[in-house]
Amino acid sequence: MALSCFPHTRSRSLRLSDLMYHTKQKTEVIFIPGKVYRTAIYCRLSREDGDKVESNSIASQRAICEDYIARHDDLEIVCEPFVDDGYSGVSFNRPNFKKLEDAIRKGAIDCIVVKDLSRFSRNYIDGGRYLEKIFPQLGIRFIAVNDAYDSLTGDPQSDSFVIPFKNLINDSYCKDISMKIRSSLEVKQKNGEFVGAFAPYGYKKSPDNKNQLIVDGAVSEYVQMIFAMYKDGFSIGRIAARLNQMGVLSPMEYKHSAGVKFDTVFKTGDTAKWTYKAVQRILTNEVYIGVLAQGKRGTPNYKVRVVQPKDETEWVKVEGAHEPLVSYEDFMAVKTMMKRDMRCSPDQDEAHLFSGFLFCGDCQQSMTRKTVPSKTKKYIYYVCSTNKHSRTCSPHSISAKEVEEKVFRAIHDQIELVVNLEKALEMIERLPCQNRKAFNYEAQIAKLEEEIERYQKLKLRLYEDLSDGIIDKSEYFEFRNSYTKIIEEKQEALLRVKKEMKQSVATGATERNWVTLFKQYENIEELNRRVLMALVDRIMIYEDHAIEIVFKYKDEYQQTLEYVLGYADELAVAG
């Protein structure tokens, strides 16, 4: 805001900051007969105050102040009002209040008029410091119209009691409003209502309910494409490059095209492009599986305005809050692979078929792809990365062709087992009700929780074992990584079982999504990364070309198998 004031008649070398604690003695504004005060109006409205009541609006504040000044001959407006619209009264860190301070330092004004004390400040300590110390020391007359306060004509003894009390009330009001707003937001978050300013990419706010996310058909396909490309082996950087080549607007530019005033710290040029970080944020955001995670950041209290990140345990998460764009299984598969080495060579768009899947069966480290030229052909092998770098493990060398053939055959066999298992379940469902046993989800959950707790305790004891000399440093890190992986696997299995139990309760039937997942690949004719990401956790390579395939949903498979085996006699009769 441009300031146009009369030239000042006296210089002030004293800075406002220098006066904060200079004196404890209250200074009074000296009355000068016939003086005309160069007056400025200050208006403020915070988001908490709202704009529903006319008396609280900026226009109304200005009108009240102008009317008061017009009725007093000793006051003369010398500049446009200083207005802070949308700023809290708790802090004086407001842009136009800073400009007002600058005008005071320059001697351009010597009187400030506000509608009431709450428009000036809702912080009784800082507000009182300005009224009792800073303004009097600078010779500034201060007027709060509706509070009938005028620092020039007021009673010092009365004001010394009334004004701090009013400031305290304003401060308490601000605290109360802040607590009510926080409480209201928490209730909405726990109910699965979206309270953010901007909808995540791929979604938009419902026109009927601003707290409900709905699918944005214009860009939702790009979210699904990002997940599909990653499943096909594209690196995150390659996905970003491909989106830019296709001319797909980045999340920020898409918001701008829709007329949304949005900005981000991740923008590096005039036009925001797809970047590694932008794609990564989409691949790791649970919002795309229908989970609304809110309350990730916040301020300590109503007086501290610095936004700080919160621990994940403090987040408010609600499942099924809106329509998902990707399946839970795909999201978890992507999450797992993002933790592994998926680097591509510079001349590749996609990762190799087994990239991120092959591990040494002895040292547990990843297998490295090796190309061996032979006359006109090239032969591809996988060798242990530990052997390649330190020779502390054997090579475990195996050809890529052999791995592909064995894995393809093993997947076919596993799918056949799952299909037969489903047929057995269907036969069980047809048995008379009195002969059927409940599929014990509670037992599965209890067992998984028990195992998680056990491995967490083992992990905690590792440091004591290291300190006592029972294990060395290398063993410590090896065991810790192993326990961490087991815990993560058990936690993911626990989430799946809980989800399945929830679905079972909702539908009245025992649904097993993992069975459907295996069945959809029943007729595959060749191996690809989508099949691997859907069904396989990892592939262990041992000496003598021995291969162990660790399939996903092994806990669910085992539990279901045990359930079916419990009906062995009944199924034999039925068969």
C-alpha positions as CSV (number, residue, x, y, z in Angstrom):
1,M,0.0,0.0,0.0
2,A,1.4,3.3,-1.0
3,L,1.6,5.8,1.8
4,S,0.8,9.5,1.1
5,C,1.3,11.7,4.1
6,F,2.2,15.3,4.9
7,P,5.9,16.0,5.5
8,H,6.9,15.4,9.1
9,T,7.7,18.4,11.3
10,R,10.0,16.6,13.8
11,S,12.5,13.9,13.6
12,R,12.5,10.7,15.6
13,S,15.7,8.8,16.0
14,L,14.1,6.4,18.5
15,R,13.2,3.0,17.1
16,L,10.1,1.1,18.3
17,S,12.1,-2.0,19.1
18,D,14.4,0.1,21.3
19,L,11.5,1.1,23.5
20,M,10.1,-2.3,24.3
21,Y,11.8,-2.6,27.7
22,H,13.5,0.8,28.1
23,T,11.5,2.0,31.0
24,K,8.9,0.7,33.4
25,Q,7.5,4.2,34.0
26,K,4.4,5.0,32.2
27,T,4.6,8.1,30.0
28,E,1.6,10.3,29.2
29,V,0.8,12.1,26.0
30,I,1.2,15.9,26.6
31,F,-1.8,18.0,25.7
32,I,-1.0,20.9,23.3
33,P,-3.8,23.4,22.9
34,G,-4.9,24.0,19.2
35,K,-2.8,21.1,17.9
36,V,-4.2,19.2,14.9
37,Y,-3.1,15.6,15.0
38,R,-2.0,13.9,11.8
39,T,-4.2,10.8,12.0
40,A,-4.1,7.3,10.5
41,I,-6.9,4.7,10.7
42,Y,-6.0,1.1,11.4
43,C,-8.4,-1.8,10.6
44,R,-7.9,-5.5,11.1
45,L,-10.1,-8.6,10.5
46,S,-8.9,-12.2,11.1
47,R,-10.3,-15.4,9.6
48,E,-11.5,-16.4,13.1
49,D,-13.5,-13.1,13.4
50,G,-15.3,-13.8,10.1
51,D,-17.3,-11.3,8.1
52,K,-20.8,-12.2,9.0
53,V,-21.6,-9.3,11.2
54,E,-21.5,-5.9,9.6
55,S,-19.9,-4.1,12.6
56,N,-16.9,-6.4,12.3
57,S,-16.3,-5.8,8.6
58,I,-13.4,-3.7,7.3
59,A,-15.8,-1.3,5.7
60,S,-17.7,-0.8,8.9
61,Q,-14.5,-0.3,10.9
62,R,-13.3,2.4,8.4
63,A,-16.7,4.1,8.5
64,I,-16.8,4.3,12.3
65,C,-13.3,5.7,12.5
66,E,-13.9,8.3,9.7
67,D,-17.1,9.4,11.3
68,Y,-15.3,9.9,14.6
69,I,-12.5,11.9,13.0
70,A,-15.0,14.1,11.1
71,R,-16.6,15.1,14.4
72,H,-13.3,16.1,16.0
73,D,-11.6,19.2,14.7
74,D,-8.2,18.3,16.3
75,L,-8.0,15.2,14.1
76,E,-7.0,15.2,10.4
77,I,-6.6,12.1,8.2
78,V,-3.3,12.3,6.3
79,C,-3.1,8.9,4.6
80,E,-5.1,5.9,3.5
81,P,-6.2,3.4,6.2
82,F,-3.8,0.7,7.1
83,V,-5.7,-2.6,6.6
84,D,-4.7,-6.1,7.7
85,D,-7.4,-8.4,6.3
86,G,-7.1,-12.0,7.3
87,Y,-4.5,-11.6,10.1
88,S,-4.8,-12.7,13.7
89,G,-4.7,-10.1,16.5
90,V,-2.5,-12.4,18.6
91,S,0.6,-11.3,16.9
92,F,1.8,-7.9,15.6
93,N,3.5,-9.6,12.7
94,R,1.1,-8.1,10.2
95,P,2.3,-6.4,6.9
96,N,0.3,-3.2,7.1
97,F,0.9,-2.8,10.8
98,K,4.6,-2.9,10.0
99,K,4.0,-0.1,7.5
100,L,2.1,1.9,10.2
101,E,5.2,1.5,12.4
102,D,7.4,2.7,9.7
103,A,5.2,5.8,9.2
104,I,5.4,6.5,13.0
105,R,9.2,6.2,12.9
106,K,9.3,8.7,10.0
107,G,7.2,11.2,12.0
108,A,4.4,11.1,9.3
109,I,1.6,10.6,11.8
110,D,1.1,11.2,15.5
111,C,-2.4,9.7,16.1
112,I,-3.9,6.3,15.5
113,V,-7.7,5.6,15.4
114,V,-9.2,2.1,15.6
115,K,-12.7,0.9,16.0
116,D,-12.0,-0.9,19.3
117,L,-9.0,-2.4,21.2
118,S,-9.7,-5.9,19.8
119,R,-9.0,-4.6,16.2
120,F,-5.6,-3.3,17.4
121,S,-4.6,-6.4,19.4
122,R,-5.9,-9.6,21.1
123,N,-2.6,-10.1,23.0
124,Y,-2.9,-8.4,26.4
125,I,0.9,-8.3,27.0
126,D,2.1,-7.0,23.7
127,G,-1.0,-4.8,23.3
128,G,-0.4,-3.2,26.7
129,R,3.2,-2.6,25.9
130,Y,2.3,-0.5,22.9
131,L,-0.4,1.4,24.7
132,E,1.5,2.1,28.0
133,K,5.1,2.4,26.8
134,I,5.8,2.6,23.1
135,F,3.1,5.0,21.9
136,P,3.5,7.4,24.8
137,Q,7.3,7.5,24.4
138,L,6.8,8.4,20.7
139,G,4.2,11.0,21.4
140,I,1.5,9.0,19.6
141,R,-2.1,9.6,20.5
142,F,-4.2,6.4,20.4
143,I,-8.0,6.3,20.1
144,A,-10.3,3.3,20.4
145,V,-13.7,4.6,19.4
146,N,-16.1,2.0,20.7
147,D,-14.1,1.5,23.9
148,A,-14.3,5.3,24.6
149,Y,-10.5,5.3,25.0
150,D,-8.4,8.3,24.1
151,S,-4.8,8.4,25.5
152,L,-4.8,12.2,25.4
153,T,-7.9,12.8,27.4
154,G,-8.3,9.6,29.4
155,D,-7.9,9.2,33.2
156,P,-4.5,7.6,33.8
157,Q,-5.5,5.9,37.0
158,S,-8.7,4.5,35.5
159,D,-7.1,3.5,32.3
160,S,-4.3,1.7,34.1
161,F,-6.9,-0.7,35.4
162,V,-9.6,-0.8,32.6
163,I,-7.4,-1.0,29.5
164,P,-5.3,-4.0,30.7
165,F,-8.5,-5.7,31.8
166,K,-10.1,-5.2,28.3
167,N,-6.9,-6.5,26.6
168,L,-7.0,-9.5,28.9
169,I,-10.6,-10.2,27.8
170,N,-9.6,-9.9,24.2
171,D,-6.8,-12.3,24.7
172,S,-9.0,-14.8,26.4
173,Y,-11.6,-14.4,23.6
174,C,-8.9,-15.2,21.0
175,K,-7.8,-18.3,23.0
176,D,-11.4,-19.5,23.3
177,I,-11.9,-19.0,19.5
178,S,-8.7,-20.9,18.8
179,M,-9.7,-23.8,21.0
180,K,-13.2,-24.0,19.4
181,I,-11.7,-23.9,15.9
182,R,-9.1,-26.6,16.7
183,S,-11.9,-28.8,18.3
184,S,-14.2,-28.3,15.3
185,L,-11.4,-29.3,12.9
186,E,-10.5,-32.4,14.9
187,V,-14.1,-33.5,14.9
188,K,-14.3,-33.1,11.2
189,Q,-11.0,-34.9,10.6
190,K,-12.1,-37.9,12.7
191,N,-15.4,-38.0,10.8
192,G,-13.4,-38.3,7.5
193,E,-14.2,-34.8,6.3
194,F,-11.6,-33.0,4.3
195,V,-10.6,-29.7,5.9
196,G,-7.6,-28.7,3.7
197,A,-7.5,-25.6,1.5
198,F,-6.7,-27.5,-1.7
199,A,-7.8,-30.9,-2.8
200,P,-5.1,-33.4,-3.6
201,Y,-4.2,-33.9,-7.3
202,G,-6.8,-36.3,-8.8
203,Y,-9.6,-35.1,-6.6
204,K,-11.7,-32.0,-6.2
205,K,-14.1,-30.7,-3.5
206,S,-17.7,-31.7,-4.0
207,P,-19.9,-28.8,-5.1
208,D,-22.5,-30.0,-2.6
209,N,-20.1,-30.5,0.3
210,K,-16.7,-28.7,0.5
211,N,-15.6,-31.2,3.1
212,Q,-16.1,-34.2,0.7
213,L,-13.5,-35.2,-1.9
214,I,-14.7,-36.5,-5.2
215,V,-12.8,-37.9,-8.2
216,D,-11.6,-35.2,-10.7
217,G,-12.2,-37.0,-14.0
218,A,-10.0,-34.5,-15.8
219,V,-6.7,-35.8,-14.2
220,S,-7.5,-38.9,-12.2
221,E,-6.3,-41.1,-15.1
222,Y,-2.8,-39.6,-14.8
223,V,-2.6,-40.7,-11.2
224,Q,-3.5,-44.2,-12.2
225,M,-1.1,-44.0,-15.1
226,I,1.7,-43.0,-12.7
227,F,1.1,-46.1,-10.6
228,A,0.8,-48.3,-13.7
229,M,4.1,-47.0,-15.1
230,Y,5.9,-47.7,-11.8
231,K,4.5,-51.2,-11.7
232,D,5.8,-51.7,-15.3
233,G,9.3,-50.8,-14.1
234,F,9.6,-47.1,-15.0
235,S,11.8,-45.2,-12.6
236,I,10.3,-42.1,-10.9
237,G,12.5,-39.8,-12.9
238,R,11.5,-41.5,-16.1
239,I,7.8,-41.2,-15.2
240,A,8.2,-37.4,-14.6
241,A,10.0,-37.0,-17.9
242,R,7.3,-39.0,-19.8
243,L,4.5,-36.8,-18.3
244,N,6.4,-33.7,-19.4
245,Q,6.8,-35.1,-22.9
246,M,3.1,-35.8,-23.1
247,G,2.3,-32.2,-22.1
248,V,0.5,-33.2,-18.9
249,L,0.1,-30.3,-16.6
250,S,1.8,-30.7,-13.2
251,P,-0.4,-30.5,-10.1
252,M,0.6,-26.9,-9.5
253,E,0.0,-25.8,-13.1
254,Y,-3.3,-27.7,-13.2
255,K,-4.5,-25.8,-10.2
256,H,-3.5,-22.5,-11.9
257,S,-5.3,-23.5,-15.0
258,A,-8.5,-24.0,-12.9
259,G,-8.1,-20.5,-11.5
260,V,-6.9,-21.6,-8.1
261,K,-4.4,-19.3,-6.4
262,F,-1.8,-21.9,-5.3
263,D,1.9,-21.8,-4.9
264,T,4.6,-24.3,-3.8
265,V,8.2,-24.2,-2.7
266,F,9.0,-27.0,-5.2
267,K,8.6,-24.7,-8.2
268,T,11.9,-24.0,-9.8
269,G,11.0,-22.0,-13.0
270,D,8.3,-19.8,-14.5
271,T,6.3,-23.0,-15.3
272,A,6.2,-25.9,-12.8
273,K,7.1,-29.1,-14.5
274,W,6.7,-32.7,-13.3
275,T,9.6,-33.5,-11.1
276,Y,10.9,-36.5,-9.2
277,K,9.4,-35.1,-5.9
278,A,6.0,-34.5,-7.5
279,V,5.7,-38.1,-8.8
280,Q,7.1,-39.5,-5.5
281,R,4.5,-37.6,-3.5
282,I,1.7,-39.2,-5.5
283,L,3.2,-42.7,-5.2
284,T,3.4,-42.4,-1.4
285,N,0.1,-40.6,-0.7
286,E,-2.5,-42.8,1.0
287,V,-5.3,-40.5,-0.2
288,Y,-5.3,-42.5,-3.5
289,I,-6.5,-45.7,-1.6
290,G,-9.3,-43.8,0.1
291,V,-7.4,-43.0,3.3
292,L,-7.7,-39.4,4.5
293,A,-4.6,-38.6,6.7
294,Q,-4.9,-35.1,8.2
295,G,-3.4,-33.1,11.1
296,K,0.1,-33.8,9.8
297,R,1.2,-30.2,10.8
298,G,0.1,-27.6,13.3
299,T,1.0,-24.8,15.7
300,P,1.9,-25.5,19.4
301,N,-0.7,-23.0,20.5
302,Y,-2.7,-19.9,19.4
303,K,0.1,-17.5,20.1
304,V,2.9,-19.4,18.3
305,R,2.1,-19.2,14.6
306,V,5.0,-21.3,13.4
307,V,3.7,-24.4,11.7
308,Q,5.6,-27.5,12.7
309,P,5.3,-31.2,11.5
310,K,3.6,-33.6,13.9
311,D,4.7,-37.2,14.6
312,E,2.8,-39.7,12.5
313,T,1.2,-41.1,15.7
314,E,-0.7,-37.8,16.1
315,W,-2.1,-37.8,12.6
316,V,-5.9,-38.4,12.1
317,K,-6.4,-41.2,9.6
318,V,-9.8,-42.3,8.3
319,E,-10.1,-45.2,5.9
320,G,-12.8,-45.3,3.2
321,A,-13.3,-41.5,3.4
322,H,-13.6,-41.2,-0.4
323,E,-13.4,-43.2,-3.6
324,P,-10.0,-44.7,-4.2
325,L,-8.1,-44.2,-7.4
326,V,-5.8,-47.3,-7.0
327,S,-6.2,-50.6,-5.2
328,Y,-4.8,-51.2,-1.8
329,E,-2.7,-54.1,-3.2
330,D,-1.2,-52.0,-5.9
331,F,-0.3,-49.2,-3.4
332,M,1.4,-51.6,-1.0
333,A,3.3,-53.3,-3.9
334,V,4.6,-49.9,-5.0
335,K,5.4,-48.9,-1.4
336,T,7.5,-52.1,-1.0
337,M,9.4,-51.7,-4.3
338,M,10.2,-48.0,-3.6
339,K,12.3,-49.2,-0.6
340,R,14.5,-51.3,-2.9
341,D,17.1,-50.5,-5.5
342,M,15.3,-49.8,-8.8
343,R,18.0,-47.8,-10.6
344,C,18.1,-48.0,-14.4
345,S,21.0,-47.5,-16.7
346,P,21.0,-44.2,-18.6
347,D,19.9,-45.7,-21.8
348,Q,16.9,-47.5,-20.3
349,D,13.3,-46.3,-19.8
350,E,12.3,-49.3,-17.7
351,A,13.8,-51.4,-15.0
352,H,14.8,-55.0,-15.9
353,L,12.2,-57.7,-15.3
354,F,13.7,-58.8,-11.9
355,S,15.0,-55.5,-10.7
356,G,14.4,-55.2,-7.0
357,F,13.2,-58.8,-6.6
358,L,16.4,-61.0,-6.6
359,F,18.3,-61.5,-3.3
360,C,21.1,-63.8,-2.3
361,G,19.8,-66.6,-0.2
362,D,22.8,-66.6,2.1
363,C,23.8,-62.9,2.7
364,Q,20.3,-61.5,2.0
365,Q,21.8,-58.8,-0.2
366,S,20.5,-57.9,-3.7
367,M,21.7,-59.8,-6.8
368,T,23.4,-57.8,-9.5
369,R,22.7,-58.1,-13.2
370,K,25.8,-58.9,-15.3
371,T,26.1,-59.1,-19.1
372,V,28.7,-61.5,-20.6
373,P,29.4,-61.0,-24.4
374,S,30.2,-64.1,-26.4
375,K,30.9,-63.7,-30.1
376,T,27.6,-62.5,-31.6
377,K,25.5,-63.0,-28.5
378,K,25.1,-61.6,-25.0
379,Y,24.4,-63.7,-22.0
380,I,22.8,-62.2,-18.9
381,Y,23.6,-63.5,-15.4
382,Y,22.8,-62.5,-11.9
383,V,25.5,-62.6,-9.2
384,C,25.6,-61.7,-5.5
385,S,26.4,-58.0,-5.0
386,T,28.4,-58.9,-1.9
387,N,30.6,-61.2,-3.8
388,K,31.1,-58.6,-6.6
389,H,32.2,-55.9,-4.1
390,S,34.0,-57.7,-1.2
391,R,34.2,-61.4,-2.1
392,T,32.8,-62.3,1.4
393,C,30.0,-64.3,-0.2
394,S,30.0,-66.8,-3.0
395,P,28.8,-65.7,-6.5
396,H,25.5,-67.6,-6.6
397,S,25.7,-67.1,-10.4
398,I,22.6,-68.0,-12.3
399,S,21.4,-67.1,-15.8
400,A,18.5,-64.7,-16.3
401,K,16.8,-67.2,-18.6
402,E,16.9,-69.9,-16.0
403,V,15.5,-67.6,-13.3
404,E,12.7,-66.5,-15.6
405,E,11.7,-70.1,-16.5
406,K,11.7,-71.3,-12.9
407,V,9.8,-68.3,-11.5
408,F,7.2,-68.5,-14.3
409,R,6.7,-72.2,-13.5
410,A,6.5,-71.6,-9.8
411,I,3.9,-68.8,-10.2
412,H,1.8,-71.1,-12.3
413,D,1.9,-73.8,-9.6
414,Q,1.1,-71.3,-6.9
415,I,-1.9,-69.9,-8.8
416,E,-3.2,-73.5,-9.3
417,L,-2.9,-74.1,-5.6
418,V,-4.8,-71.0,-4.8
419,V,-7.6,-71.9,-7.3
420,N,-7.9,-75.3,-5.8
421,L,-8.1,-73.7,-2.4
422,E,-10.9,-71.5,-3.5
423,K,-12.8,-74.4,-4.8
424,A,-12.5,-76.1,-1.4
425,L,-13.8,-72.9,0.2
426,E,-16.8,-72.9,-2.1
427,M,-17.5,-76.5,-1.1
428,I,-17.3,-75.5,2.6
429,E,-19.7,-72.7,2.0
430,R,-22.2,-75.2,0.6
431,L,-22.1,-77.3,3.7
432,P,-25.0,-77.1,6.1
433,C,-24.7,-74.2,8.5
434,Q,-24.4,-76.4,11.6
435,N,-21.3,-78.1,10.1
436,R,-19.5,-74.9,9.2
437,K,-16.9,-73.3,11.5
438,A,-16.3,-69.6,11.6
439,F,-13.3,-68.3,9.8
440,N,-11.4,-67.0,12.8
441,Y,-10.1,-63.6,11.9
442,E,-9.6,-62.7,15.6
443,A,-7.2,-65.6,15.9
444,Q,-5.2,-64.4,12.9
445,I,-5.1,-60.9,14.2
446,A,-4.1,-62.0,17.7
447,K,-1.3,-64.2,16.3
448,L,0.1,-61.5,14.1
449,E,0.0,-58.9,16.9
450,E,1.8,-61.4,19.1
451,E,4.5,-62.0,16.5
452,I,4.9,-58.2,16.0
453,E,5.4,-57.7,19.7
454,R,7.9,-60.5,19.9
455,Y,10.1,-59.2,17.1
456,Q,9.9,-55.7,18.5
457,K,11.2,-57.0,21.8
458,L,14.0,-58.9,20.0
459,K,14.9,-55.7,18.2
460,L,15.0,-53.7,21.4
461,R,17.3,-56.3,23.1
462,L,19.9,-56.0,20.3
463,Y,21.5,-52.9,21.7
464,E,21.9,-54.6,25.1
465,D,23.5,-57.6,23.3
466,L,25.9,-55.3,21.5
467,S,26.8,-53.5,24.7
468,D,27.4,-56.8,26.5
469,G,29.6,-58.1,23.7
470,I,27.3,-61.0,22.8
471,I,27.1,-59.8,19.2
472,D,29.5,-57.5,17.2
473,K,28.5,-54.4,15.3
474,S,28.0,-56.1,11.9
475,E,25.7,-58.7,13.5
476,Y,23.8,-55.9,15.2
477,F,23.0,-54.2,12.0
478,E,22.2,-57.5,10.2
479,F,19.8,-58.6,13.0
480,R,18.2,-55.2,13.2
481,N,17.5,-55.0,9.5
482,S,16.2,-58.5,9.5
483,Y,13.8,-57.8,12.5
484,T,12.7,-54.5,10.9
485,K,11.7,-56.3,7.7
486,I,9.8,-59.0,9.5
487,I,7.9,-56.5,11.6
488,E,7.0,-54.5,8.5
489,E,5.8,-57.6,6.7
490,K,3.7,-58.7,9.8
491,Q,2.2,-55.2,10.1
492,E,1.2,-55.2,6.4
493,A,-0.4,-58.7,6.8
494,L,-2.2,-57.4,9.9
495,L,-3.6,-54.5,8.0
496,R,-4.8,-56.8,5.2
497,V,-6.5,-59.2,7.6
498,K,-8.2,-56.4,9.5
499,K,-9.4,-55.0,6.1
500,E,-10.7,-58.4,5.0
501,M,-12.5,-58.9,8.4
502,K,-14.1,-55.4,8.0
503,Q,-15.3,-56.3,4.5
504,S,-16.6,-59.7,5.7
505,V,-18.7,-58.0,8.4
506,A,-20.0,-55.5,6.0
507,T,-21.0,-58.0,3.3
508,G,-21.9,-60.9,5.5
509,A,-19.6,-63.2,3.6
510,T,-16.0,-64.2,3.7
511,E,-14.2,-62.2,1.0
512,R,-10.6,-62.9,0.1
513,N,-9.2,-60.3,-2.2
514,W,-5.8,-62.0,-2.4
515,V,-7.5,-65.1,-3.9
516,T,-9.0,-62.9,-6.6
517,L,-5.7,-61.3,-7.2
518,F,-4.0,-64.7,-7.9
519,K,-6.9,-65.9,-10.1
520,Q,-6.7,-62.9,-12.4
521,Y,-3.3,-64.2,-13.6
522,E,-4.5,-67.7,-14.1
523,N,-4.0,-67.7,-17.9
524,I,-0.8,-65.6,-18.2
525,E,1.5,-66.7,-21.1
526,E,4.6,-64.7,-20.2
527,L,6.2,-63.2,-17.1
528,N,6.2,-59.5,-16.6
529,R,6.7,-57.0,-13.8
530,R,3.0,-56.5,-13.1
531,V,2.7,-60.2,-12.3
532,L,5.8,-60.1,-10.1
533,M,4.6,-56.9,-8.3
534,A,1.2,-58.4,-7.7
535,L,2.1,-61.8,-6.5
536,V,5.8,-62.0,-5.5
537,D,7.6,-60.4,-2.5
538,R,11.1,-61.5,-3.3
539,I,13.1,-64.3,-5.0
540,M,16.0,-65.9,-3.1
541,I,18.9,-67.3,-5.1
542,Y,21.0,-70.1,-3.4
543,E,24.0,-72.0,-4.6
544,D,23.6,-74.8,-7.2
545,H,20.9,-72.7,-8.9
546,A,18.3,-73.3,-6.1
547,I,15.5,-70.8,-6.1
548,E,13.0,-69.9,-3.3
549,I,10.1,-67.7,-4.2
550,V,8.5,-65.8,-1.3
551,F,5.0,-65.1,-2.4
552,K,2.8,-62.3,-1.0
553,Y,-0.1,-63.1,1.3
554,K,1.8,-66.2,2.6
555,D,0.2,-65.6,6.1
556,E,-3.3,-65.5,4.6
557,Y,-2.6,-68.5,2.4
558,Q,-1.4,-70.5,5.4
559,Q,-4.4,-69.5,7.6
560,T,-6.8,-70.4,4.8
561,L,-5.1,-73.7,4.2
562,E,-5.3,-74.6,7.9
563,Y,-9.0,-73.6,7.8
564,V,-9.7,-75.9,4.8
565,L,-7.7,-78.8,6.3
566,G,-10.0,-78.6,9.3
567,Y,-12.8,-79.8,6.9
568,A,-10.8,-82.6,5.4
569,D,-13.3,-85.3,6.4
570,E,-16.3,-83.3,5.3
571,L,-14.7,-82.5,1.9
572,A,-13.7,-86.1,1.4
573,V,-17.4,-87.2,1.8
574,A,-18.6,-84.3,-0.4
575,G,-16.1,-85.1,-3.1
